[in-house]
Structure formats: C-alpha cells, structure tokens
Amino acid sequence: MVGKPLSSLGKNGPMALPDITREGVFAALEEYDLKGRDVFLSEYGFSPARKYVLIHGHNRYDSKAICGVAHRFDQPRLGALRAEDFSGGVRTVVRKLQALGFAVLDELPKLEIKNDSGRNVKATCEITHDKKGWAVTLHSRGGTKGTSSERNPGYREGLETLLSRLGGNSAVITEVLLDSDPSHKLKLKERRLLGSVPLQLGPMTDFVSLARAIVEVAASIRGEGVTKPGGNPTKQIRITFTMDTVTSLSQVESLLVEGKQIDRPVFVLTWNPIETMIEDEEIAELARLTLSGQSISQRWSTGNRSGGINPDDYVIRFRQINNRGIVAMGRATSYVYEDTHWASEDKMANYVSVAWEQVLRTEDRLAIEDIESLTHDAHWDAMLGSGVRLSEGDSREVVKAWSRWYAQAAGAKSNLSGEEAGANSTSPGGVSEGAVTTVVVNRYERSATARRQCIDHYGAKCAVCSLDFEATYGPIGEGFIHVHHVVPIASIGEAYILDPIEDLVPVCPNCHAMLHRGTEVPRSVDDLKKLMSGK
C-alpha cells in the first residue's frame, strides 16, 4: 500500500521520518529480500540509490526505499511513503537509519573493469548483493568523445568482459534491465533487455552477440526522458545473476572486475578404449547432442579415489592407449559412491555421476601433445588410473585450452548453422531456449546386472557371427563379449525401462562396429547377418 501525499512531511524537514522504527526497517528489509530489488523498487515507485546504501549483513539495500516502505509497517493506516514525500539525503534517511543502529554507506564504489592483461578497459560498474543473488550495474557511457568529460568509453568492451567472466564461471543470469534513473518511470517489463531468463551461461556462449543484443534492445526502449532519437544507446544496465562458485563480495569483485578466477577442481576420468569400446558412430552422436545444447548423463569409474569429488566440480575424459587426449568435459553431479563393478558382479568399484556438456569425436580431440605443453605438474604418461585431481595451475590451463579448442572444433562442425548442429532455436547467447535437455546414455548397456542377465540368457557368443572368444583364444577369452543396445541412444531417457533380454544382445567387437557403421539408426542383427551372407 502506497500512502497519499503527507503535507506534514516537509521535503527536507528534520521531522520527515518521525515514525520509522527499527522493527519497521527490518520488515521492509524482509519484503525487499522476498521480492527482490527490482520488483520492490518498481512496486513502490523508487529509483535506485546512487548514494547512501544501507548495509545489513552481506547485503546492500536502497536506503530511501527501505525507509519509505518501513513507514507502511509502522503506520499501516498511512501506508508507505512515496519518493516525493521525503528527501533521501544525510539529514533524513541517513540520520534516521544511523539513529536506529544501521550502517549506511555513503556511496557504492565505482569499480574499474580490467581485461585479462590487467589493462583498464575504461568502463566502471557497481556490484551488490541481496538474498536473491548478485547484481552488477554497468555505468552508462557519456560526455564528449575525446575530451576530459568523456566517461566509460569502453562500455561495450566492459559489457563483453563481464558477460565472458560470468560465463566462465557458469553463472545463471536471472534478469537484465535498463537501469538509468529515467527508466524507472517505466514498468518493469518495459525495462527488460533479455527475454529468455533465466539464462545459463557457459564457456561456449557467444558473449559478443549477447552484448550486442542487450545494447540494441536498450537503445530501442522509448519513454519520457529515457531515450531521445539519436540519443545515447549505451545506457546504464543491471545484470542480476546467481553463481555457485562465490560466497563473498570480494570474490565477485575480484572475478568480474579483475578477472581473477575462482578455481574449481578438475578431475581426470580416464578411458581405456580397449577395455571399454565406444564406437565412432556413438561418439559422433554424443558430440552432436552436446553441440545442440544437451548434456549427457553417465556414471564413470574414479579408480581408487573414494572421495574428494563434489557436485559441480569439473571432470575431463582423457583417452588413453592410442589417439590420446581430452575428448570430453563436464561436471560431476554426485559425490563418489560405490557400486557393482562394470565388468563383474563379484567386485565393487568407485563411481561418480557425470553430466558431459561438451564431447568431441576422437579425431577432434585436444591432443596429448598440446596438453603436455601447457601443464607442468600432471604426469600424463603415468596417468593410468581414473580420478586424478589436477593442480590449480594445471586446472586453469586445461580449462582455458579446452574452452578454446572446443569452440574452434565445434564451430567448424556447426559452421554457425543451427540446422547442421542439430540445434534448437537459440537465444543470442547461444543457449537453447526452454529447459536444458539431458540425455541418459550407456547406463543400461554398461550396467553390470543388465549385462550379466543378457549373457546368462544368450551366452558369451556373438549373435551375428557366432564367434566364441573362449573357444577361439582359450581361457583368456572366457566371458569376453560386447553387449549391444538395440534402442538408438537418442531415444533413451530417464523413464526408459530396460528389458535385458529384449533390448540387449551379445556381439563381438567387429560386428558391434558394423551394426553402427554408416547409419544413424543401428542395423538389426538379422540385417547384418544378411549382409554377411550376401543376401
């Protein structure tokens, strides 16, 4: 409830806020936290505080708006004060809040954004926090170009830098708003600069295009005193976001303004292609799915590591033996857990659940030679077991190298064509609109229980060519056989219920490869038999 004008409250009079109490301020802070800063200010008709910010805990609040709404709780009959009812200066708001025991910051610090080389890009911003998350406000460009009055000439580079650093830490943008003082006369929805929110950012996001789209929408907004034809298109904007990797204001400032990375552990999950064969066609399908914005959920062995991996830690898949290099990157989605060994029900093994977000074909891998030239602590030749944690320095280098390599490799595959990449309609940031899709693969084909039930039923003999490895090679071939999943990978989802007898079939490695070779939908066993017989 916003009250009527109160003639007894002189705009600058010392009695402008006589009835505000500490309890009322706390009630206003609670409502601010519940609604979020932008909704709170819009609903009560206040502009953002450029000076005099209330500090409570780790959060920062617009002091004048808090006092105006506190009046609503202390004087329910009169309701909230309007912005024009009282001054937000030192003699009123600041004096009253300090008298009630609250701390007030004179002015939010203007932070100068630096690029990765430490150069000032000539753009400034402010960073704030409330219970809804973080917010960075990029100040507008203004003044006369080339003169001492010019301010923030690096506005565009500053915006791209902020977005890139948010993406590098997988931030989720929850809102992007025009934030100039005149824009607060508009409705909240009229100030919105990004339609598809929340927006998950990542290393693959096209930050240049995203920045361009935001600036173009900001320039198109019209309203009283907001933008005149031919006026300044680079106005003040506010980006609100959440980011799991940070817990303090100093961390966010270091990350966004100076580019100091908040290191997240990187674990190496090894893949022996001889012991666990994954066909080229299957890998190509997984690469296509991740390029289209989907993630691939699997469990993966962590070797002797029984702990230390946390959800959201980085994981890389390192191919061993031949064609060595990194072929996938993603995040852990669980802690380490114990389950039946993938190859034997008689043993247990350590696993972690993984969401692979970026997969490359073997021929497109980040080669071992490139990795070794960048890292200093990891012993890649001796990395036989899974679950090795990279050092902080090596982690940074590997993540940066993979991000660059994947962008290049994936860009070549898609050639910027959503149709070729199999992508859905995307936002300017390159993130598929709607919910992120997760495809569950190999969890059934690699399941020891399902594998055993399949082999118990059919025997360890190829269903296509009848090869029996034990009969051919003696004891070393006992029990060796691949298990083929007759359902195409892309059709498998969380709700899929496996029948090990109907859906799995034992095949030798050669026939397994031929079932998949040259076709998106695997051939049937009968069709491959006909090809072998020449019929």
N, C-alpha and C positions, 0 to 999 in steps of 0.2 A: 504494500500500500504506500503510495507516494502522497504526502500531505499537500494541503493548499499552501499558497504563499503565506508566510508568517510575518506580518508587518512589524511585530515586536522584536524581530531579529534584525538588527542593523547589519548591513553587509560587512562592515569592518568593526562593529562594536565589540567591546570586551565581553558582552553577555550573549554572544551569538550561540554559544553551545553550553547553556547553563545546566541542561538536564541530561547530559550524557554521562552514563556510569560505566564502570569497569565491566560489569556484567553485560551491559548493552553492547559494549565493544566486542566482548567475547562471542556474543550471539551473532553479531554481524560477521565476525571472522568465520564462524561456523557456516553461515549461509554462503559466504564467499567461497569457502572450500567446497561446499556441496555443489554449487552451480558452476564454479569456475570463473575466472576473472572476466572474460569477455561477456558472458551471459549476465553476470552480476552487474557490470557497468552499463551494459545496454538496457537492462531492465529498469534500472534506477536513473538512467539519463546522465551518467557522469562520464567525463573524459578521463583518460589515464593520467596518473600523477607523474609529471615530469620532474617534480621536486617533492621532497617531504614524503618519504616512503616509510610506512610502519613496518618494523621488524618484529616478527614473533617466531621464535624457534629458528628454523632454517628458511622460513618463508618470508616473502615480501608482499606488502599489500598497499593498495592505493588509499592513502590516509584520509583524504577528504570524503571519498565514497564510503569508507568504513564508518566515519563519524555520522554522515547523513543517514545511513541505514541503522546505526545504533539507536538513533532517535526514535525509530519505529518501535524498537523493543522496549525502550524506556518510557515512551509516550505513545502507547498504541492508539489513543484517540486521535492524536495529531498525525501520526504516520511518519514516514521517512521524510527527511528534509530534501529539498531539491538543490541542485548545484547552485542555482542563482540565489538561494536563500542565505548563503553564508560564504565567507571567504575561506580559502584553503591555505592561508598563509601562516606565518610564525605566530601572530598574536592570537589566533583562534585555534585551529586544528592542532598545530604542534604543541602549543602551550597546554591545551586540554589533555592531549594524549600523554604528554610527559607528566602532567599532574596526576594522571591515573596510573602511572607506573610503566608506561610503554616506551620503547625506544623508537626514535624516529630518525631516519637517515636523511640528511639534507638533500642529497641528490644521488641518483643512481650513477655509478661510474661509467663513463664512456670508454669502452674498450676498443683499442685499435687492432683490427684484424691483420694478421700476418700470413704470408703464404708459407709453403713448406720450406723455403730457403731462408725464412726469417725476415723477408722484406715486408715492410708495411704496404699494404695494398691501397691505402688511403680511403678506408671506409671504417666507420665505427658502429658499434652495437651495444646493446644492454642485455644482460641475462638475468632472469628472475625465476623464482620457483614458488609453487604453491602445491597443495595436496593433489591437484590434478596432473602435475608434472612440471616440465621445464618450458621456458619460453625464451626465445632470442628475438630481440627487436632490432632490425636493421634500420639505421637512420637514413633519412632522405638525402638525395643529392641536391645541392642548391648553390646559390651565389653565381658570380660571373666567372666563366671559364677562363683560366689563366691568370686570375687576379687573386689577391690575398683574401677576397671574400668567398672564394670557391670552397665548398665543403663536400667531403665524401665523393671526390671524382672517381674513386674506384668502386662505386656502388655495385656495379654489375659483377666485377670480379669478386667482391666481398660476398655477394649472394651465392655465387657458384662455389666459393670456398666453403661457406657454411654448410651448404647442401651436401657437398662432397664429404665433409668430415662427419656429418650426421649419417650419411650412407655408409661410410667406412666402419661405423660402429652399430650398424643395423638399427638405427633409430626408427621409430614409428611417428610420422607426422600426424597429429590429430586435428590441426587447423592451420590455415594460412589466411591472415586477414589484413586488409588495408588498415593502417593504424595511425594515420595522420589525425591531428585534432579535429579538423572539419569533417572527417569521415565518420566520426562518432555521432553525427546528426542522422546518419543513415541507419536503417535496420541492419541487424547483424548479418542476415543472409545477403544483403546488398554489398557488404564489405568483403565477402568471401572470395578468395583468389584461387582456390583449388577445390574443385567439385568432388573429387573422389578421395574422401578421407574416411577412416584412417588409411594412410599410405605407408606401406612398409618399404623402407629404403634399403639398398644393399650396394655392394661394390659395382654391380652391373647397371645401376640406374644411370640414365643419361642426364647428368646434372646440368649440362649446358642447355639442353632442350627444356628441362623443368624450370630453370631460372628464367628462360625466355618466355615461357608460357605464363609464369607468375607476373612478370613485368608487363606483358601485353594485356593481361586481364586488369591489372591495376590501372594502367593508362586508359582503359576503356570505361572505367567507372565514372559516372557523371552525377553531380548533385550540387546543391548550394555550397559554394565555397570549396568544393572538393577538387575538381579538375576543370580548368578552362580549356577551350580548344587551343591547342598549341602549347599548353602548359607543361609543367614538369611531370614526365611519366614515371620517374624513379622516386616514388614517394615512400614514406616510412611504412614498413610492413612488419608483421609479427608472426612468427612461426612457433606454434606450440608443439611439443613432442614428448615422447617417453623414450627412455634409453636405459636398459637394464644394467649396463656396464658402469654406470656412475652413481655415486651416492652423495657427493658433496658439490657445493657451488664452485669451489676451487678446481675440482676435477673438470667440471663442464667448461669453465673459463679456459683452462689450460688446453683442453681438447679442441674447442671450437675456435678460439681466438689465436692460439699459438700453434695448433696442430700437434701438440704432444699427445701421442697415442696412449690409450689406456690398454695395456697389453692383456690379451686374453690368451690363456694357454692353448697351445697347438699340440695335438697328439697324432702320432703316425700310426695308422692302421694298415698293416702290410697285407699284400695279396700275392699269393703264390699261384700263378696261372696254371701250373702243372697239377697241383693238388686240388684246386677249385677252378674248374674250367668255366668261363663265361664266354659264350660265343660272340663273335664280332657283331652279328646282327642284333643280339640282345643289348650289347653295349651301345650300339648306334641308336637303338630305340630309347634307351635311358638318356643318352645325350640329347636326343630330340625333345624328350619330355621336359628335361630341366631347362632347355633353351626356351621352351614355351611358357616358363614360369611355374612349372610344377616341381615339387620336391619328391625324392624317392626315399621311402622309409625301409630300412633294413636293420637287422642286428648284425654286429660284426665282432669277431673274436678280439680280445685285448691281450691275448697271450698270458703271461704271468702277472700282469697288472690286475690286482683285485680291488683297486680303489683309486681315488685321486682325480677321476674324471667327473665333472659336474655338468648338469644340463646347460646347454648353450656354449660349452667350450668348443673350440674349433677342432675338427678332425680332417685329416687328409688321407686319401687312399694311395699308398705307394706300391706300384707294381714291381715285383722282384723278378729274378731269374733272367728274363730276356725283355727287350724293349722297356728297360727300367725307367721309371719316372713317376710323377704325380698325375693321376688320371681322374681324380675327383676330390671335391672339397665340400664340407658341410658342417653340421653341428651335432653334438651329442644331444639326445633328447631324454636321456636317463642317466642314472648312476650305473656303475659297474654292477652286474649281477651274475649269478651262477646258474647255468642250465646244462642240459644234456649236450655232450659233445656233438658237433655237427656230423662227425663221421662214425660215431659209435655210441650206442645207448649205455654202454658199460662204463663210460667215463663222463666226467663233468668238465666244463670249460667256463672261462670268464667271458662275458659279453657286455657290449654297450649298444643301446638302440641309437640309431643314427638317422638323420634326415640329410641325404645328399642333395645339395642345392645346385651344384654345378658338376656335370660329368662330361668328360671328353672321350672320344674314341682313342684307342691305343696309339694310332699313328699321329694323333694330335696332342699327345701328352706333353707335359713340361718335363723335358728330358733330364736324366740324372746329371749329365754334364753341366747343364745350366744351373741346377740346384747346388751342385758342389762348388761352383764358382762364387756363389752368393753366401753360403753358410760357412761357419768356422768351427762350430762345436759338434755338430752331428757327424757320426761315422756311418755314412750311408751304405758302404760296402759291408759293414759288420751288422747292419740292422736286419737281423733275421727274424726277430720276434715282434709281435704287434704290441702296441700300447706305449711306445716310447714318447716321452714328453720332450719337445724341443726347448732349447734355451730361449730366453727372452729375445736376444739379438737375432737368433736364427728364426724364431717365430715371426718377427716383424718382416724379415727379408723374404721368407717363404710366402707369407700372406700377400705382400706387395707384388712379388714376382708372379704369383698365381693370378692375382687380380688383373694384372696387365696382360698376361699370356691368355687367360680365358677370354678377356674382352676381345683380343685380337682373333683368336681361333673361332669364337662364337660369332663374331661379326662377319668373318669370312664365310661361315656356314649360312648365316641368315641373309647376308648381303642387304641388311636393313629391311628385309621383306618379311612381314608377319606371316604371309601365306607359306613361304618357303620354310620358315622356322616352325610352323605349326602353331603359331601364337594366336591367342585370342585378342580382341580389341584391347589396346593398352592405353594407359594414361601417358602424359608427356614424360613422366619419369621412367617409362619402360616397364611398369609393373602392371600385371594383368588386373583389370577391374573385377570387383567381386572378391569372393573368398579365395585364398591361395589353395590350390589343389595339391593333395598328397597322394601319390600312387604307391601302393604297397606291393613290393615285388620280392620274389625269391624266398619269402618267409616260409612258404609251403614246400617249394622244391628243395630248399636247404634244411627243412625240418627233419631231424634225425628220426623222429617217430613215424612221420609220414613216409620217409624213405624206406625205413625198415619194413613197414607194412606192405609197401609196394613190392619190395624184393622178396619178402616172405611169400607173397602171392604168386609172382611171376618167376622167381628165381633170378640169380645174377647172370642172366644171359640176354644178349641183345635181342630185342623184339623184332628187329629188322633183318639183320644178317645172321643171327643165332650165334655170334661169337661168344664163347665162354672163356674168360681170361684164365681161370684156374686150369681148365683142360688144356689150354694152349701154352701157358707160361709156367705152369706148376704152382707150388704153394705161394709164390709172391703175387699171383694174380687172384688169390682167394678173396671173394667178396667185392672185387673191383668192378664197378659199373657206374655209368651215369644214370641219372633219373631225369626224364624229360617231362615237362609240364605241357599238356595238350591245350591248355587255355592260353590265349595270347596275353602277354604281360599287361598291356594297357587296360584289359578288362578286369583285372584283379583289384578288388577293393576290400575295405575293412569288413564288409558284410559277407564276403565270399566264404562259403563253407566247403572245404576240400573233401573229396572222396578219394583216398589214396589208390583205390583200385581202378576207378573210372577216369581219374584225372591225371594220374602219373603212370609212366611206363619206362622200364629199364632199357637203355640203349647204350651202345659203345660210343666212345668219343667221336669217331668218324661219322657214324650215322647220325649222331646228335647234331653235328655241324651241318650235315646235309639236310636235315629236317628244317633248319632255319635259313640255309643259304639261299640268297637271291629272292626272298619273299618276305613280305611284312607279316603275313599270317603263316605260321608253321605248317609244313606239309603233314599229312596224316601218315601213320606208319604204313598203312596199306598203299598209299600213293608212292611212298619211297620204295616199297617192295616192287611195285610195278615198274618203276624207273630202273631198278637194278636188274629186273628180268627182261627189260627191253620191250615190255608190252605197253 
